[in-house]
Amino acid sequence: MNKIKLIFLTIFISISFSLNVNSKPVPVSFADLAEKLMPSVVNISTTTTVVTNTNPFPFQFPPGSPFEDMFKEFGTPQERQSAALGSGFIIDEKGVVVTNNHVIQDADDIIVRVYGDKEFKAKVLGADPLMDIAVLQLETDETFIPVEFGNSDNARIGDWVLAIGNPFGLGGTVTAGIISARNRSIGLSRYEDFIQTDASINSGNSGGPLFDMDGNVIGINTAILGRSGNVGIGFSIPSNSAQRVIKQLIEFGETKRGWLGVRIQDVTKEIAEVEKLDKARGALVASVAENSPSEKAGIQAGDIILEFNGEKINQMKELPAIVARTEVGKKVEVKIWREKKEIIKDVILGRLETSDDFKISKNQETQKQNNEEIIESLRIAVRPLTKEDIKNRNLPNQTTGLVITKIANNSPLANSIELNSIIIEAQKKKIRSANDLRDITKEVLNSNQKTVLLAIYNNQNQRRYIGVKLD
């Protein structure tokens, strides 16, 4: 009997020892780590000049009227300052700061606050809207305390993390949590491989660092889910992906990404069966750009790319990120599936930023920005909902509305709605144009109620009602 007890005790001790070896202790406090890191985290405030035309007539033309375009130039241009807040972190003692591109985009002035009270002007060394990263240089000769990047590939689901930033303008705010998931894609940008965390992240945290327990930056906080954030779901750009972009922005002032020149789609089970592929994997080539590296190498529409430069492509979304981080001009092997067998093509990569594909997508983005209109009563910028939006977001075909592209810091919607939300109704009336929304909010302002009821689709494409008090 004693022998059996001894055996069980030995097994129990062995298991306990194994668990202790493979797990990290729960921190008693984050105070020492936070105290060490906070001097390297900065608060960023920007001002942007917004120009709008006032209506010179005492009436509104109906939406779609040809007189709208005919007389819109007669409006009086008016300028106003729009302010925004964000976070960042210092990576060089000479005052090089990393943040999100959307924090400083189109800004006239950028002020960076360090140590909670010192303010410096900053200039943009380079910005990358595709990964939403920007690098700033503080305009001063002072020296600063930088932080180091960690290896985000080593970050595991369940690891403790620390976020420091400037939520709602409350600088020097520390929150803690764990890594909730890896390799997340939420449709915000072209290259997504987010770390998901439940450390509280809110408006103003954008651009701030996500630290591991060694005090190294493993992510750049860039997105939240939920109407006002702080719902336990935040997203960070992994440091390993970010460092490549940051290095190029510092060295060249721009990015230099590899370009293959194919448009791709998912390989479904049905496609895999027809092509006699063992399982649904790889990226199906839908079309090949003219004079692209792929066309020159002999890649054709209908090919399935299984491997690129020695890296297996399990899902379609993996290929763009792998190609982008590959050196421009490099000769790479591309393994493809064609006519029920594997073949290899040698491709010399081009540069994305000089390709026609990139110019077209950039023009489309500019066109979107040119379609923006300001809704003064709500202090937001909007653009019309397009058929492409409806398709990409899987909305009902007859949906009409306005996509929110900017939200001023003093907007009545600032804490209740997210960018890219879609306003589809106001006061239970369908919204088809910016003028519809202007007219309805104007009626509300002239009434005693002062509250407008909006129906929206949020970023999770969930239909919601929001009551907004106008001032």
N, C-alpha and C positions, 0 to 999 in steps of 0.2 A: 504493500500500500504506500509506504513512504517512497519507494522507488518510482511509483506512478506519479505521485505528487511532485517529485523532483524533476521528472521529465516535463510535466506540464509547466512548472515554474521556469524551467530553462527555455521552453518554447515561447512563453509569454515575454520573458526578458529579451529574447532575440528579436521578436516582432517589435517590441517597444523601442529597442535600440535602432532597428532598421528605419522605423518611422521617424525617429528623432534625427537620424543622419540625413534623411532625404527631405526634411521639411525645415523651413526657416522659422525662428522664434517670432512670436507676435510682439511688435514693438511696444514697450511700456509707455513711451512718449515719442512724439515727433519733434519735440521742442528744440533739441540740439541741432537736428538736421535742418529744420526750418530757419533757425537763427543763422546758420552758416550760409544758406542759399538765398535768403531774401535780398541781400545787397546786390545780387546779380540779376534780379527780376525787375523789370521797368514797367511803368505805366505810360501809355501812349495816348495822346489826344490830337485830333486832326480837325482842321476847318476846311470846308469846301464851299466855293461860291456856286450857287445855283441861280440860273437866269430863267425867268419866266416872263411871258407876255400877258399883260392884263387886257381884258376885253374892252375895247373902246366904245362898245355899243351898250345901251341899257337893256339888252335882251340877249338871249342865247339862240344861235342857229341850231336847228334840230340835228341830231347825230347823222352823219353821212351826207349832209347838205353840201352842194358844190360851193356855196357861199362861205363855208368854213375856211377852205384853202384860199379863196379869193381875198378874204379880208383879214386873215390871221396876221399878216405882216404889219397891219396898221396898229397892232397892240403896242403898248409901251413896255419896253424891256425893264424888268425890275430885278435887282440882285439882292440875294439874302445869303447869310452865312449858315451852313449846316455843320453841326459838330458831331463827332463820333469818338468813341473811346475803345481802347484795346490794351493788350499786354504784349510783352516781348521779353527777351533775355539777352544778356551780354555774352558774346563768345570770344571776345578779344579785349585785352586790357586797353587798347587804343579807342575803345568805344564802338565796336561793331555790334549791331543789334539785329536779332532775327525776330520776325513777326509774321503775321498773315498778310498776303497781298490785299485782301478785302478790307483790312484795317486802314491801309494808307492809300488805297486806290483813288486817283483823281484829287488827292488832297493838295490844297494850296500851301498849307503850313503844317508841319509836323513837330510837335513838342513832346519830348521824352523826359519823364520825371524819374530820377534815380535817387535811391536812399530815402524816398518819401518826400523830400523837400527841394532837392536840386533839380532845376529844369534846364534843358539844353535843346536847341534847335537841331533838327536832323535832316539829312538829305538821303535820297534813295540811291543806293549803289546798284541795285538791280531788283527786278520783280518778275515773278513767274505766276501768271494767273492759272495755268493748267494744273499746278499742284498747290496753288494758293500760298506761296511763300514770298516774302520780301526781305531784303537785307538793307539796313540803314547804317549810316555813319553819323555819330554824334559830332557836332561842330564845336570841338573843344580840344585843348591840349592835355586835359586831365587824364589820369590813368584810372582804370576801373577793375573790378574783380570779375573775371569771366567764369563761366561754368564749362564743364566738359561734356561732350556727347558720349552716351553709352551705346552698347550694342543692342539694338531693339530686337534683333533676331533671337536673342537669349531670353527675352521677356516671355514669361509663361502665364497662362490663364490662372488667376488666383494670386499672383504676386502683388504685394503692397506697392502702391504708388502715391505720390504727393503732387498736387497741382497748386501752383502759386500764381496769382494774377490780380486783375483789376475789375472784378465783377461790379456792374452798376456804378462804376467810379469809386468803389471802396477799395483803394489800393492796398497792397500787402496782405491780401486774403489767402489763407492757407486752407486747403481741403485735402482729405485723404480718402483712399478707397483701394480697390483692387482692379486688376485687369480683368474685365468681364468677358472679352472675346478678342480674337485676332482676325486679320484679313477681312475686315468688313468693307462693303461697298454700299454707299447710300445714294449714289447718283448726283453728287454735288459737283464733281470735277472729272476730268478725263482720266487721271491716274489716281486711283483710290486703293488703299490697302490699310485702312484705318485700324488703330488700336482702340477698342471700346473699353471705357472705364466707368465705374460708378462714383468716382470722386466728383463732387459737385462742381459743375461747370455752368456758368451763366453768361449772359450778354456782358461783354467787357473782358472775359477770359480769353477771347480769341487771340492767338499769337503767343500765349504764355506757355511755359514749359511743363511737361509731365516728367517728374523725376522718379528714378528707382531708389531703393533704400541705400545705395552707395552715393547718392547725390549727383548722379549723372542724368543728363537729359535723354530720355528714350522716346519722347514724342513732343509734337507741337500741337497744343489744343486748338481745334479749328472749327468744331461744329457741335451743336446740341440738338436733341430731339425734345419735343414738348413745347407748349406755347410760350413758356417763360423759362425754359431750362430747368435745371435742378430736379430732374425726375429720375436720376440715377443712370442716365444714358448719355455719355459724351464721347467724342471721337477725337483722336490725335493722329497726326501724320507721323509714321515711324521715323526715328532718327536716321536709320540707315538709308532710307529713301531720300530724306530731306538733305542729308549732308552732300550728296552728289550735286543737287541743285544749288545749294548754298555756295559750294566751292566754285561752281561755274559763274554764279552771279557776282561773286567777289572778283574773280579773275577776268571775266569778259563783260560783265554788266548785263548778260543775257544767257539763255540756256542753249545748249547744243545737243539735241536729242537725235538718236538714230531714227531712220525712216525706212520702212519696208515698202510702202505704197500699195497696201491691200485694204479692202473693206471686208470685214469678217463678221461672222455670226456664229451662234451656238451650234454645236453638233448635237442633235436630238437623238433619242433612242431609235426613232424611225429612220433617220438619215444614216445612222450607224449600221442598221440592219440592211438597208438598201446597198450601202457601200461595202458590206461584208467586213466591217471593222469590228474588232472583238468587243468593244463597248463604246459608249458615247464619251468621246474625249477629243481634245484638240480644238482647232479653230478652222471653221469652214470659210474658204475664200469666196466671197460673194462677187467681187469684181476686183480688177487690177488696174491701177492708175497708169495712164499713158506715159511712157518714157520713165517709169519708176524703176528702182532697183529690182523689184520683183519681176516686172515685165522683161527687163534685160536678162534676168537669170532664167527665164522660161517658166515661171510659176503662172498657173492658169486659174480662171474661175472654176470652181468645183473641186479644186484641190483641198485637202485637209492638212493643215500644218500640225504635225505631231510633236516636233522638237525644233528648238531654235538655239543655235550656238551651244549645243550640249545640254540645254535645259528642257525638260519635258513640259509640254503644254497640256495640262489636265482639263482646264476650263478656258473658254475663249477669252475671258477678261484678263487672263494672265499675260497673254502675248503682247499687248501694247506697252505694258510696263517694262517687260523684259527687253523689248526692242528699244524703247526710249533710253534705257540706261546703258545701252551698248554704244561703244565709241563710233563716231561718224567716220566713214571710210574704211571700217574694218571689214575683212572678208570672213563671212560666217557660213557655216553649214546649216541648211534648213532641210529637215526631214519631213517629207510630205507623203500622203496616202493618195495614190492615183490609180484608177483602174484596178482596185483590189490588191495593190502591192505598194511596198515602201520604196521610194526613190529619194535621192539626195540632190539638192540644188545648191550651188555656191552663189551667195549673194554679197555684193559690195554695198554696204549701207550708205544711204544718202542722209541728208540733214533735214529733219522735220521742218524747222523754222524757215527754210528757203524753198520748201516744196509748194506746189500749187494747192495741194490738199490743205495745208496750213493757212495759206492766203485766203482760200475760199471760206474756211471756218472762221477766220478772223474777221472777214468782211461781213459774214452773217452775224457775228457777235456785235460788230459796230452798228449794223443795221438795227439789231435789237435795241441797242442803247439809244440810237437816233429816234426810235419809236417811243421812248420814254416820255411820260407826261407827269407833271407835278400836281398832286391833289393838295392844295394849300390848307384846306380845312383839317385834313388828317396828317399833314406834313409827311407825306410819303411820295415816292416815285413809282409809277406803274407802267406796264406795257400791255398791249392787247394779248389775250390768250390765243395761241395759234393751233392749227390742226396738228402740227408736230408735237406741241405740248400735250394735247389731248391723247395722242397716240402713245407718247413716251410714258405718260403718267397713268395710262389705262383708265381715262375718265369717260363718262357717257358721251356719245358722239355729238349730241346737241348742246353740250356745255358751252356757255359763254361767260366771259368775265375778264378780270384784269389780274395780271401777275405782279406781285409787289417786288420791286427791284431794289428799293432803298427805303430805309426807315430812319427819320431824323431822331436824334437823341431825345428831343422834347416832344416827340409825336405822342398823341394819346394812345397809339397802338404799340408803343415801344416795349412794353412789358407783357403784352398779351398775344402777340402774333409774330411769326417768323418771316424772314425773307423767303421769297418764292412761294408763299401762300397765295391762294387764288381767291379774290373777292368775286362771288357769283351773284349775290343779292344784297340789297340794302333796303331796309324797311319792307321786306318781303317782295320787292320788285327786282326783276332780273336786270343784271348789269351787262350791257353790250359794248359800252364805250366809256372813256374817262369822263365825258360830258354827262353821262347818266349819273355817275357817282357824284360829280360836282353839284348837279341840280338837286339831288336828293339831300346831300349834306347841307346845301344852302337852305333848303326848306326847313330842315331840322334846326339849323341855327336861328332861323327867323321865328321859330315856334317857342313855346314855353318849355317844351320837353328837354331839348338840348342833348338827347341821347339817340344815337342811331344804332339800329340792329343790323349787324352784318352776318351774312352766311358765307362761309369760306370752306375751301379745301386746304387742310394743312399739309405739311411736307410728307405725311404718311398717307395722303390722299383720303383723309377722313373728313367727312362733312361736319362742320361745327357752326354754332351760332355764338356771336360775341357782341355784347352791348358796349358801346363806346361813348363816353361822355365828351362832347365837343366843347371847346372854350373859345 
